[in-house]
Amino acid sequence: MLPVAILAGGLATRLRPMTERVPKALLCIAGRPFIFHQLRLLKNQGIDRVVLCVGHLGEQVKALVGDGRNLGLVIQYSFDGIELLGTGGALKKALPLLGDDFFALNGDSYLPCSFARIQSAYEAARRPALMTVLRNDCRWDKSNILFENGQLIEYDKKSLRSDMSHIDFGLCVLSKQIFSPYRESLVIDLADICRELSRAGQVAAFEVSERFYEIGSPQGIRDTEEFIAHQELLSRRSINA
């Protein structure tokens, strides 16, 4: 399986004061720091290598998570530095640790989906980027993807269209080549890079049916805690059956 870059370097201003001294990745969700739920999910999906792209309070993440040995993973770290680089800039800096192709996962997302199927779709599409998409109709956030007949026609988080009914699910597969036009240490959002790629017809799509979970908002935290707690209960019942 391809390595996974987890984008966990943001300021999480929407969650302050909770995140003034604790990074969002370490917020306690369903009894443990959220990052451990993410990492366990990745391990169960067959992932064995993770690069954590960290910035704001990132040393706390490294101190708690370590090298991943106790989790059955190999975990490395890429720090933004003094200035936060944005999601695109953070990935650009982490490329030496990631290789030619990799998953990119939002640091506040918990995504019940098949990483293996998504990787296979990326390999079959032969495009430099693939986005997972979900039929949204503005249920969880504003829809930002025009998706027709299995094809991603346009992705744009800033200029929304009335015929956009899908939303980005929070997981991409990317080739390192998409970052070649951008210089090192450039502050740039991955969403802007993917918007331009979509307009050039260079972004494939994989549609998922299960909703995403996230801890970027108070309501998102409540939904995610409820979902994870329910999954853990089902797991315990299965073991004891």
GUNU-667333 format. One record per residue (C-alpha): residue number from 1; x, y, z. Coordinates in pm, whole numbers, plus 32768, in hexadecimal, padded with zeros to 4 digits. Each point is the difference from the previous one (the first is absolute). Layout:
// GUNU-667333
ATOM   k east north   up
ATOM NUM    X     Y    Z
...
// end
This chain:
// GUNU-667333
ATOM   k east north   up
ATOM   1 8000  8000 8000
ATOM   2 806D  8165 7FBF
ATOM   3 8074  80D6 8125
ATOM   4 7F0F  80F8 809D
ATOM   5 804A  816E 8041
ATOM   6 7F29  8087 811D
ATOM   7 7FD5  8179 7FEF
ATOM   8 8001  8064 816E
ATOM   9 80AC  8151 8009
ATOM  10 7EE7  80FD 800B
ATOM  11 7FA4  80F4 8115
ATOM  12 7EA0  7F72 8037
ATOM  13 7F7A  815C 804E
ATOM  14 7E95  7F8E 7FEE
ATOM  15 8037  7F24 8131
ATOM  16 80A4  80FF 80E2
ATOM  17 802F  8010 8125
ATOM  18 8020  7E81 7FF8
ATOM  19 811F  8014 7F07
ATOM  20 80C5  8124 808C
ATOM  21 80F0  7F18 80B8
ATOM  22 7FA6  7EAB 7F71
ATOM  23 8011  7FAF 7E8B
ATOM  24 7EBE  7F88 7F64
ATOM  25 8098  7EA9 7FBD
ATOM  26 8022  7FC9 8178
ATOM  27 7EA0  8063 8067
ATOM  28 7F64  7EED 80CF
ATOM  29 7EF9  7F4E 7F2F
ATOM  30 7F4B  7ECD 8086
ATOM  31 80FF  7FD4 8114
ATOM  32 814B  8037 7F4D
ATOM  33 80BA  80FF 7F2B
ATOM  34 7F5E  8010 7EA8
ATOM  35 8144  7FB2 7F45
ATOM  36 8001  7EA0 8094
ATOM  37 7EA6  7FBB 7F72
ATOM  38 807E  8072 7EAB
ATOM  39 813A  7F2E 8012
ATOM  40 7F45  7EC9 806C
ATOM  41 7F0F  802C 7EDE
ATOM  42 8126  801B 7F0E
ATOM  43 80A7  7ECD 8095
ATOM  44 7EBF  7F3A 7FD5
ATOM  45 7FF5  8070 7E92
ATOM  46 8156  7F65 7FBC
ATOM  47 80C7  8144 8013
ATOM  48 8158  7FD7 809C
ATOM  49 80AA  8151 7FC2
ATOM  50 7F86  815A 806A
ATOM  51 8096  815A 7FE2
ATOM  52 7F6F  80FE 80F2
ATOM  53 800F  8161 7F71
ATOM  54 7FFC  80D6 8136
ATOM  55 8027  816D 8058
ATOM  56 7F3E  80A4 811C
ATOM  57 8062  7F4A 8145
ATOM  58 808A  7EE4 7F2E
ATOM  59 8108  7FA0 80FD
ATOM  60 7EE9  7F8E 80E7
ATOM  61 7F88  7F10 7EF3
ATOM  62 815A  7F71 7FC8
ATOM  63 8041  7FDA 8174
ATOM  64 7EBF  7F3A 8036
ATOM  65 7FEE  7F31 7EC1
ATOM  66 8172  7FBB 7FCE
ATOM  67 8080  7F2B 7EE1
ATOM  68 7ECA  7F24 7FF1
ATOM  69 80B0  7EC1 8065
ATOM  70 7F06  7FB9 8115
ATOM  71 7EE6  8028 7F05
ATOM  72 8094  7F1C 7EF7
ATOM  73 8049  8128 7F1F
ATOM  74 8129  80C3 7F82
ATOM  75 7FBC  816F 804D
ATOM  76 80D5  8123 7F8B
ATOM  77 7FD2  8177 802E
ATOM  78 8014  812E 7F1D
ATOM  79 7FF6  8150 80B4
ATOM  80 7F8E  813D 7F51
ATOM  81 80FD  80D7 80B9
ATOM  82 7FD2  8162 807F
ATOM  83 7EF3  8054 7EFE
ATOM  84 7EDB  7F18 7FBF
ATOM  85 800E  7F91 7E94
ATOM  86 7E96  7FA7 7FC0
ATOM  87 7F94  7EA3 7F9E
ATOM  88 80A2  800E 7EA8
ATOM  89 8144  8094 8080
ATOM  90 8011  7EFE 8118
ATOM  91 7FE0  7EE2 7F08
ATOM  92 8107  809C 7F1D
ATOM  93 80F3  8007 8123
ATOM  94 7FAF  7E98 8060
ATOM  95 8038  7F6E 7EA4
ATOM  96 8159  7F6D 8051
ATOM  97 7F55  7F27 8107
ATOM  98 7ED4  7FA1 7F2A
ATOM  99 8086  7F83 7EB4
ATOM 100 7F5C  8014 7EAB
ATOM 101 7E94  7FC1 8064
ATOM 102 7F4A  8017 814B
ATOM 103 7EB7  8032 80B5
ATOM 104 7FB9  8156 8098
ATOM 105 7F12  8000 8128
ATOM 106 7F75  8127 80C1
ATOM 107 807B  7FFC 8165
ATOM 108 7EA3  802E 808F
ATOM 109 7F54  7EF3 7F2F
ATOM 110 7F92  7EA2 805D
ATOM 111 7FA5  7F50 7EBD
ATOM 112 7F5B  7EA8 7FF6
ATOM 113 8058  7F9F 7E9C
ATOM 114 80D5  7F03 7F42
ATOM 115 815C  808E 7FC9
ATOM 116 805A  7ED2 7F2A
ATOM 117 7EE0  803F 7F0E
ATOM 118 8057  8171 7FEF
ATOM 119 816D  7FB1 7FB4
ATOM 120 7F95  7F0D 7EED
ATOM 121 7F20  810B 7F68
ATOM 122 8121  80F8 8000
ATOM 123 80E7  7F09 7F55
ATOM 124 7EF9  7FB0 7EF9
ATOM 125 7FAC  816E 7FBB
ATOM 126 8163  805E 7F98
ATOM 127 7FD5  8167 806F
ATOM 128 80DE  80BE 80F3
ATOM 129 7EEF  802B 8103
ATOM 130 7ECA  7F4E 807F
ATOM 131 7F01  808E 80F2
ATOM 132 7F03  7F3D 80C8
ATOM 133 7EA9  80A2 7FDD
ATOM 134 7EB4  7FDD 80B3
ATOM 135 7EA0  805B 7F95
ATOM 136 7FBB  811D 80EE
ATOM 137 7EEF  80EC 7F87
ATOM 138 807C  80F5 8109
ATOM 139 7FAA  7F13 8120
ATOM 140 814B  8011 80BD
ATOM 141 80A1  812F 7F5E
ATOM 142 7FE7  80C0 7EBB
ATOM 143 801D  7F1F 7ED0
ATOM 144 8139  8055 7F38
ATOM 145 801F  7EF8 7EEE
ATOM 146 7F53  7FD9 7EB2
ATOM 147 7FF9  7E87 7FCB
ATOM 148 7F50  7F69 7ED3
ATOM 149 7FFE  7E9F 7F71
ATOM 150 811B  7F93 80E1
ATOM 151 80DE  8125 7FA2
ATOM 152 8074  8128 80CC
ATOM 153 7FB5  8129 7F23
ATOM 154 8062  8119 80EE
ATOM 155 8071  802E 8167
ATOM 156 7FF3  8159 8098
ATOM 157 7FD7  805A 8171
ATOM 158 7FF7  8176 7FBF
ATOM 159 7F19  802F 7ED5
ATOM 160 7EE1  7F12 803C
ATOM 161 7F07  7FA8 7EEE
ATOM 162 7E91  7FAB 8028
ATOM 163 8032  7EB7 7F43
ATOM 164 810A  7F83 80F3
ATOM 165 7F69  7EE5 80CC
ATOM 166 813A  7F4B 807D
ATOM 167 8106  8058 8103
ATOM 168 816A  7F99 802F
ATOM 169 8006  7EE1 80F8
ATOM 170 8150  805A 809B
ATOM 171 80E6  7F04 7F59
ATOM 172 80CE  8020 7EC1
ATOM 173 8106  7F36 7F4B
ATOM 174 810C  80DB 7F67
ATOM 175 8131  7FED 7F24
ATOM 176 812C  80CD 8067
ATOM 177 8005  8096 7EA1
ATOM 178 7EDA  80E5 804E
ATOM 179 80E3  80C7 80E9
ATOM 180 8117  803A 7F04
ATOM 181 7F7C  8159 7F90
ATOM 182 8016  8083 8164
ATOM 183 813F  8072 80A8
ATOM 184 8071  7F89 8154
ATOM 185 7F73  80B5 8131
ATOM 186 7EDB  808D 7F38
ATOM 187 7EC8  802F 80D2
ATOM 188 7EE9  7F5C 7F39
ATOM 189 7EC2  7F3F 8040
ATOM 190 7FDA  7EA3 7F6A
ATOM 191 7E9D  8064 7FA2
ATOM 192 808A  810C 7F16
ATOM 193 80E9  7F06 7F5B
ATOM 194 7EE5  7F06 7FCF
ATOM 195 7F18  810E 7F7A
ATOM 196 80F3  8051 7EE8
ATOM 197 803B  7E8F 7FB9
ATOM 198 7E89  7FC4 7FEB
ATOM 199 7FD9  8113 7EFF
ATOM 200 810B  7F52 7F31
ATOM 201 7F4A  7EB1 801A
ATOM 202 8118  7F6A 80D0
ATOM 203 7F3D  7F91 8134
ATOM 204 7F58  7EAC 800A
ATOM 205 7EEE  7FB5 80FC
ATOM 206 7F94  7EE2 80DC
ATOM 207 7E9F  801B 808A
ATOM 208 7FC0  7F81 815F
ATOM 209 7EAE  7FC4 80A3
ATOM 210 8056  800D 8175
ATOM 211 8003  815C 8096
ATOM 212 8141  8099 8086
ATOM 213 8044  8054 816B
ATOM 214 80D4  8126 8074
ATOM 215 8067  80BC 8138
ATOM 216 801A  8159 7F66
ATOM 217 7EC6  8082 80A8
ATOM 218 7F43  7FC1 8146
ATOM 219 7EEB  7F46 7F49
ATOM 220 8103  7F39 7F3E
ATOM 221 80A5  7F9A 8147
ATOM 222 7EB3  7F86 808C
ATOM 223 7FB0  7F37 7EC7
ATOM 224 815E  7F6A 7FF1
ATOM 225 8001  7F9E 8170
ATOM 226 7EAE  7F58 7FD8
ATOM 227 806F  7F42 7EC8
ATOM 228 814E  7F8A 808E
ATOM 229 7F64  7F99 814B
ATOM 230 7EF8  7F38 7F44
ATOM 231 810A  7F55 7F28
ATOM 232 80CA  7FA4 8133
ATOM 233 7ECB  7F72 80A8
ATOM 234 7FB7  7F28 7ECF
ATOM 235 816A  7F8B 7FFF
ATOM 236 7FF2  7F98 816E
ATOM 237 7EB9  7F46 7FC9
ATOM 238 809B  7F49 7ED8
ATOM 239 812E  7F97 80CD
ATOM 240 7F27  7F87 8121
ATOM 241 7F05  7F48 7F24
// end
